[in-house]
Amino acid sequence: MSSVNRGTVRNKNDYYVTPQWLVHEFLERFMAEYGINPKSCRVLDPSAGGCEKHQMSYPTVLNGFGFDNVTTLDIRSDSRAEHKGFSFLEIKNIPLNDLIITNPPFDCSVEFTKKALENVKGNGHVVMLQRLNWLGSAKRKPFWDTAPLKEIYVHHKRAGFNPEQPNAKDSIEYAHFVFQRGYSGPVKLSII
């Protein structure tokens, strides 16, 4: 996902390399606030990315935090994911996870979130990295009316998703949106 170069052709399969510092910054806060134990947590990254030149961002950082039960999936056949060439939205009978975390393709982010919520255990968490303006649009309004959104972690630093241009930053803010299956309370806003 990237907001740079609007009006140009998007990357194939909406693939953009998520900066690992962004994932690290989020996980540090999320794990502390939610008491996540990496050793007992089954995790799925359904759009894990990675390629010959780049690591998978979320799995790499998760492993650094001690998560050792991380399953990776990606639609791209050149991904480093253990299950590649498969669309998360089309796979049936996914084992239930404690946490599903990813940077999904923006054009089907709502569908990704809904499917992820079906594939986490009771009270399990779904975390989606999105542009902050994901909250807007009439098309997504029905989703937001019922989504079990628990917390939004807004990143105070703008990120860039092109590792070939590490100093180039996007023109928009990003946030990790935390959903919890079955949650219906107020939404907390945090700035990290």
Phi and psi in degrees as GROMACS dihedral restraints (atoms count N, CA, C in turn):
[ dihedral_restraints ]
;  ai    aj    ak    al  type     phi  dphi    fc
    3     4     5     6     1  -157.5    20    10
    4     5     6     7     1   141.4    20    10
    6     7     8     9     1  -100.0    20    10
    7     8     9    10     1     5.2    20    10
    9    10    11    12     1   -80.5    20    10
   10    11    12    13     1   150.6    20    10
   12    13    14    15     1    61.3    20    10
   13    14    15    16     1    46.6    20    10
   15    16    17    18     1   -55.8    20    10
   16    17    18    19     1   141.8    20    10
   18    19    20    21     1    89.2    20    10
   19    20    21    22     1    -6.0    20    10
   21    22    23    24     1   -96.4    20    10
   22    23    24    25     1   173.1    20    10
   24    25    26    27     1   -71.3    20    10
   25    26    27    28     1   131.4    20    10
   27    28    29    30     1   -77.5    20    10
   28    29    30    31     1   158.8    20    10
   30    31    32    33     1   -60.9    20    10
   31    32    33    34     1   147.6    20    10
   33    34    35    36     1   -56.3    20    10
   34    35    36    37     1   135.3    20    10
   36    37    38    39     1    57.4    20    10
   37    38    39    40     1    20.7    20    10
   39    40    41    42     1    57.6    20    10
   40    41    42    43     1    38.0    20    10
   42    43    44    45     1   -88.3    20    10
   43    44    45    46     1   119.7    20    10
   45    46    47    48     1  -135.9    20    10
   46    47    48    49     1   139.9    20    10
   48    49    50    51     1   -79.5    20    10
   49    50    51    52     1   117.0    20    10
   51    52    53    54     1   -74.7    20    10
   52    53    54    55     1   128.0    20    10
   54    55    56    57     1   -63.4    20    10
   55    56    57    58     1   130.4    20    10
   57    58    59    60     1   -64.6    20    10
   58    59    60    61     1   -30.1    20    10
   60    61    62    63     1   -63.1    20    10
   61    62    63    64     1   -32.2    20    10
   63    64    65    66     1   -67.7    20    10
   64    65    66    67     1   -42.7    20    10
   66    67    68    69     1   -65.8    20    10
   67    68    69    70     1   -44.9    20    10
   69    70    71    72     1   -60.2    20    10
   70    71    72    73     1   -47.1    20    10
   72    73    74    75     1   -57.2    20    10
   73    74    75    76     1   -43.3    20    10
   75    76    77    78     1   -68.1    20    10
   76    77    78    79     1   -52.3    20    10
   78    79    80    81     1   -59.3    20    10
   79    80    81    82     1   -37.0    20    10
   81    82    83    84     1   -56.4    20    10
   82    83    84    85     1   -47.5    20    10
   84    85    86    87     1   -72.7    20    10
   85    86    87    88     1   -46.7    20    10
   87    88    89    90     1   -59.2    20    10
   88    89    90    91     1   -48.0    20    10
   90    91    92    93     1   -63.5    20    10
   91    92    93    94     1   -40.1    20    10
   93    94    95    96     1   -67.1    20    10
   94    95    96    97     1   -46.0    20    10
   96    97    98    99     1   -72.2    20    10
   97    98    99   100     1   -32.1    20    10
   99   100   101   102     1  -103.2    20    10
  100   101   102   103     1     0.4    20    10
  102   103   104   105     1    62.1    20    10
  103   104   105   106     1    38.7    20    10
  105   106   107   108     1   -73.7    20    10
  106   107   108   109     1   127.2    20    10
  108   109   110   111     1  -100.4    20    10
  109   110   111   112     1   110.6    20    10
  111   112   113   114     1   -63.3    20    10
  112   113   114   115     1   -26.4    20    10
  114   115   116   117     1   -74.8    20    10
  115   116   117   118     1   -22.3    20    10
  117   118   119   120     1  -113.0    20    10
  118   119   120   121     1    17.4    20    10
  120   121   122   123     1  -111.1    20    10
  121   122   123   124     1   121.2    20    10
  123   124   125   126     1   -90.3    20    10
  124   125   126   127     1   122.8    20    10
  126   127   128   129     1  -122.3    20    10
  127   128   129   130     1   144.1    20    10
  129   130   131   132     1  -127.6    20    10
  130   131   132   133     1   131.6    20    10
  132   133   134   135     1  -112.7    20    10
  133   134   135   136     1   102.8    20    10
  135   136   137   138     1   -82.4    20    10
  136   137   138   139     1    -4.1    20    10
  138   139   140   141     1  -139.8    20    10
  139   140   141   142     1    65.3    20    10
  141   142   143   144     1   -68.2    20    10
  142   143   144   145     1   -23.9    20    10
  144   145   146   147     1    70.0    20    10
  145   146   147   148     1  -143.0    20    10
  147   148   149   150     1    77.2    20    10
  148   149   150   151     1   155.0    20    10
  150   151   152   153     1  -162.1    20    10
  151   152   153   154     1  -171.3    20    10
  153   154   155   156     1   -56.9    20    10
  154   155   156   157     1   -37.6    20    10
  156   157   158   159     1   -89.9    20    10
  157   158   159   160     1   -22.2    20    10
  159   160   161   162     1  -131.8    20    10
  160   161   162   163     1   143.3    20    10
  162   163   164   165     1   -71.8    20    10
  163   164   165   166     1   164.6    20    10
  165   166   167   168     1   -76.6    20    10
  166   167   168   169     1   122.1    20    10
  168   169   170   171     1   -65.3    20    10
  169   170   171   172     1   -59.0    20    10
  171   172   173   174     1   -63.1    20    10
  172   173   174   175     1   -50.1    20    10
  174   175   176   177     1   -59.0    20    10
  175   176   177   178     1   -38.1    20    10
  177   178   179   180     1   -62.5    20    10
  178   179   180   181     1   -46.7    20    10
  180   181   182   183     1   -70.6    20    10
  181   182   183   184     1   -40.8    20    10
  183   184   185   186     1   -58.1    20    10
  184   185   186   187     1   -44.7    20    10
  186   187   188   189     1   -60.0    20    10
  187   188   189   190     1   -38.7    20    10
  189   190   191   192     1   -63.9    20    10
  190   191   192   193     1   -25.4    20    10
  192   193   194   195     1   -90.4    20    10
  193   194   195   196     1     2.2    20    10
  195   196   197   198     1    97.9    20    10
  196   197   198   199     1     4.6    20    10
  198   199   200   201     1   -75.3    20    10
  199   200   201   202     1   124.2    20    10
  201   202   203   204     1  -120.5    20    10
  202   203   204   205     1     3.6    20    10
  204   205   206   207     1  -117.1    20    10
  205   206   207   208     1    67.5    20    10
  207   208   209   210     1  -115.0    20    10
  208   209   210   211     1   119.7    20    10
  210   211   212   213     1   -98.6    20    10
  211   212   213   214     1   137.0    20    10
  213   214   215   216     1  -120.3    20    10
  214   215   216   217     1   143.2    20    10
  216   217   218   219     1  -143.5    20    10
  217   218   219   220     1   145.3    20    10
  219   220   221   222     1  -157.1    20    10
  220   221   222   223     1   146.2    20    10
  222   223   224   225     1   -72.3    20    10
  223   224   225   226     1   -25.1    20    10
  225   226   227   228     1   -79.9    20    10
  226   227   228   229     1   136.4    20    10
  228   229   230   231     1   -75.8    20    10
  229   230   231   232     1   -17.6    20    10
  231   232   233   234     1   -94.3    20    10
  232   233   234   235     1     8.8    20    10
  234   235   236   237     1   -70.9    20    10
  235   236   237   238     1   159.6    20    10
  237   238   239   240     1   -86.5    20    10
  238   239   240   241     1     0.9    20    10
  240   241   242   243     1   -60.6    20    10
  241   242   243   244     1   149.8    20    10
  243   244   245   246     1   -69.6    20    10
  244   245   246   247     1   -29.4    20    10
  246   247   248   249     1  -117.1    20    10
  247   248   249   250     1   103.7    20    10
  249   250   251   252     1  -122.3    20    10
  250   251   252   253     1   156.8    20    10
  252   253   254   255     1    83.8    20    10
  253   254   255   256     1    13.5    20    10
  255   256   257   258     1  -122.4    20    10
  256   257   258   259     1   138.5    20    10
  258   259   260   261     1   -87.5    20    10
  259   260   261   262     1   123.6    20    10
  261   262   263   264     1   -52.6    20    10
  262   263   264   265     1   -37.9    20    10
  264   265   266   267     1   -69.9    20    10
  265   266   267   268     1   -17.3    20    10
  267   268   269   270     1  -104.8    20    10
  268   269   270   271     1   -13.3    20    10
  270   271   272   273     1   -75.3    20    10
  271   272   273   274     1   137.6    20    10
  273   274   275   276     1  -107.5    20    10
  274   275   276   277     1   161.8    20    10
  276   277   278   279     1    56.0    20    10
  277   278   279   280     1    49.0    20    10
  279   280   281   282     1   -78.4    20    10
  280   281   282   283     1   131.0    20    10
  282   283   284   285     1   -60.2    20    10
  283   284   285   286     1   147.1    20    10
  285   286   287   288     1   -69.2    20    10
  286   287   288   289     1   141.5    20    10
  288   289   290   291     1  -118.5    20    10
  289   290   291   292     1   161.1    20    10
  291   292   293   294     1   -82.5    20    10
  292   293   294   295     1   -32.1    20    10
  294   295   296   297     1  -145.3    20    10
  295   296   297   298     1   130.9    20    10
  297   298   299   300     1  -119.3    20    10
  298   299   300   301     1   123.6    20    10
  300   301   302   303     1  -137.7    20    10
  301   302   303   304     1   134.8    20    10
  303   304   305   306     1  -169.6    20    10
  304   305   306   307     1   170.9    20    10
  306   307   308   309     1  -110.2    20    10
  307   308   309   310     1    91.5    20    10
  309   310   311   312     1   -78.5    20    10
  310   311   312   313     1   163.1    20    10
  312   313   314   315     1   -59.7    20    10
  313   314   315   316     1   130.7    20    10
  315   316   317   318     1   -61.3    20    10
  316   317   318   319     1   -36.1    20    10
  318   319   320   321     1   -68.7    20    10
  319   320   321   322     1   -13.9    20    10
  321   322   323   324     1  -134.3    20    10
  322   323   324   325     1    31.5    20    10
  324   325   326   327     1   -65.8    20    10
  325   326   327   328     1   -36.0    20    10
  327   328   329   330     1   -66.7    20    10
  328   329   330   331     1   -43.9    20    10
  330   331   332   333     1   -62.7    20    10
  331   332   333   334     1   -40.3    20    10
  333   334   335   336     1   -59.9    20    10
  334   335   336   337     1   -44.8    20    10
  336   337   338   339     1   -65.2    20    10
  337   338   339   340     1   -45.2    20    10
  339   340   341   342     1   -60.1    20    10
  340   341   342   343     1   -46.2    20    10
  342   343   344   345     1   -64.1    20    10
  343   344   345   346     1   -41.5    20    10
  345   346   347   348     1   -61.4    20    10
  346   347   348   349     1   -41.8    20    10
  348   349   350   351     1   -63.1    20    10
  349   350   351   352     1   -27.6    20    10
  351   352   353   354     1   -75.8    20    10
  352   353   354   355     1   -17.1    20    10
  354   355   356   357     1  -116.0    20    10
  355   356   357   358     1    23.3    20    10
  357   358   359   360     1  -116.1    20    10
  358   359   360   361     1   153.0    20    10
  360   361   362   363     1   -64.7    20    10
  361   362   363   364     1   165.7    20    10
  363   364   365   366     1   -52.4    20    10
  364   365   366   367     1   131.1    20    10
  366   367   368   369     1    68.1    20    10
  367   368   369   370     1     9.5    20    10
  369   370   371   372     1   -69.7    20    10
  370   371   372   373     1   162.4    20    10
  372   373   374   375     1  -110.0    20    10
  373   374   375   376     1   144.8    20    10
  375   376   377   378     1  -122.6    20    10
  376   377   378   379     1   128.9    20    10
  378   379   380   381     1  -124.6    20    10
  379   380   381   382     1   123.7    20    10
  381   382   383   384     1  -121.9    20    10
  382   383   384   385     1   127.6    20    10
  384   385   386   387     1   -84.5    20    10
  385   386   387   388     1   124.6    20    10
  387   388   389   390     1  -145.8    20    10
  388   389   390   391     1   163.1    20    10
  390   391   392   393     1   -64.7    20    10
  391   392   393   394     1   147.8    20    10
  393   394   395   396     1   -60.9    20    10
  394   395   396   397     1   -29.5    20    10
  396   397   398   399     1   -74.9    20    10
  397   398   399   400     1     6.4    20    10
  399   400   401   402     1   -60.5    20    10
  400   401   402   403     1   -24.8    20    10
  402   403   404   405     1   -67.4    20    10
  403   404   405   406     1   -21.9    20    10
  405   406   407   408     1   -89.0    20    10
  406   407   408   409     1   175.8    20    10
  408   409   410   411     1    97.9    20    10
  409   410   411   412     1   136.6    20    10
  411   412   413   414     1   -64.6    20    10
  412   413   414   415     1   -32.6    20    10
  414   415   416   417     1   -62.6    20    10
  415   416   417   418     1   -37.6    20    10
  417   418   419   420     1   -90.2    20    10
  418   419   420   421     1    -6.3    20    10
  420   421   422   423     1   -54.8    20    10
  421   422   423   424     1   -46.9    20    10
  423   424   425   426     1   -60.0    20    10
  424   425   426   427     1   -34.6    20    10
  426   427   428   429     1   -63.3    20    10
  427   428   429   430     1   -48.7    20    10
  429   430   431   432     1   -66.1    20    10
  430   431   432   433     1   -26.2    20    10
  432   433   434   435     1   -64.3    20    10
  433   434   435   436     1   -26.4    20    10
  435   436   437   438     1  -123.9    20    10
  436   437   438   439     1    -6.2    20    10
  438   439   440   441     1   -64.6    20    10
  439   440   441   442     1   138.0    20    10
  441   442   443   444     1   -82.0    20    10
  442   443   444   445     1    56.1    20    10
  444   445   446   447     1   -73.4    20    10
  445   446   447   448     1   126.1    20    10
  447   448   449   450     1  -106.1    20    10
  448   449   450   451     1   -40.4    20    10
  450   451   452   453     1  -153.9    20    10
  451   452   453   454     1   147.5    20    10
  453   454   455   456     1  -120.5    20    10
  454   455   456   457     1   120.1    20    10
  456   457   458   459     1  -101.1    20    10
  457   458   459   460     1   102.5    20    10
  459   460   461   462     1   -86.7    20    10
  460   461   462   463     1   128.8    20    10
  462   463   464   465     1   -82.2    20    10
  463   464   465   466     1   127.9    20    10
  465   466   467   468     1   -76.3    20    10
  466   467   468   469     1   -18.9    20    10
  468   469   470   471     1  -104.8    20    10
  469   470   471   472     1   137.5    20    10
  471   472   473   474     1   -75.0    20    10
  472   473   474   475     1   143.4    20    10
  474   475   476   477     1  -106.1    20    10
  475   476   477   478     1   159.9    20    10
  477   478   479   480     1  -121.3    20    10
  478   479   480   481     1   145.7    20    10
  480   481   482   483     1  -115.1    20    10
  481   482   483   484     1    18.7    20    10
  483   484   485   486     1  -120.0    20    10
  484   485   486   487     1   100.8    20    10
  486   487   488   489     1   -65.7    20    10
  487   488   489   490     1   -15.4    20    10
  489   490   491   492     1   -75.4    20    10
  490   491   492   493     1   -18.0    20    10
  492   493   494   495     1  -128.9    20    10
  493   494   495   496     1    73.1    20    10
  495   496   497   498     1   -62.2    20    10
  496   497   498   499     1   -21.3    20    10
  498   499   500   501     1   -91.3    20    10
  499   500   501   502     1    -8.5    20    10
  501   502   503   504     1   -80.3    20    10
  502   503   504   505     1   125.6    20    10
  504   505   506   507     1  -113.6    20    10
  505   506   507   508     1   150.9    20    10
  507   508   509   510     1   -69.4    20    10
  508   509   510   511     1   165.2    20    10
  510   511   512   513     1   -94.1    20    10
  511   512   513   514     1    17.2    20    10
  513   514   515   516     1  -146.6    20    10
  514   515   516   517     1   158.5    20    10
  516   517   518   519     1   -85.7    20    10
  517   518   519   520     1   152.0    20    10
  519   520   521   522     1  -120.3    20    10
  520   521   522   523     1   157.2    20    10
  522   523   524   525     1  -146.1    20    10
  523   524   525   526     1   151.0    20    10
  525   526   527   528     1   -94.9    20    10
  526   527   528   529     1   119.9    20    10
  528   529   530   531     1   -95.8    20    10
  529   530   531   532     1   121.4    20    10
  531   532   533   534     1  -106.1    20    10
  532   533   534   535     1   119.8    20    10
  534   535   536   537     1  -109.6    20    10
  535   536   537   538     1   148.1    20    10
  537   538   539   540     1  -129.6    20    10
  538   539   540   541     1   124.4    20    10
  540   541   542   543     1   -55.5    20    10
  541   542   543   544     1   126.2    20    10
  543   544   545   546     1    87.0    20    10
  544   545   546   547     1    -4.8    20    10
  546   547   548   549     1   -75.4    20    10
  547   548   549   550     1   141.4    20    10
  549   550   551   552     1  -141.9    20    10
  550   551   552   553     1    16.6    20    10
  552   553   554   555     1   -88.9    20    10
  553   554   555   556     1  -164.8    20    10
  555   556   557   558     1   -70.3    20    10
  556   557   558   559     1   157.6    20    10
  558   559   560   561     1   -94.6    20    10
  559   560   561   562     1   128.8    20    10
  561   562   563   564     1   -93.7    20    10
  562   563   564   565     1   140.5    20    10
  564   565   566   567     1  -112.6    20    10
  565   566   567   568     1   125.3    20    10
  567   568   569   570     1  -125.8    20    10
  568   569   570   571     1   145.0    20    10
  570   571   572   573     1  -114.9    20    10
  571   572   573   574     1   124.5    20    10
